[in-house]
Amino acid sequence: MNAHTPSGDRLVEWAELVDEDVPDDLDEDGRRRR
């Protein structure tokens, strides 16, 4: 399990886990999820 490189459904679950602390690197992914 590579949390650093999530893909597909894992991205959603992983995003929820880091929902509290979303690093700048995931700024784009975070915005797309919302």
Secondary structure, DSSP 4 states (H G I P E B T S, - for coil): --TTS--THHHHHHHHHTSSS--GGGHHHHHHH-
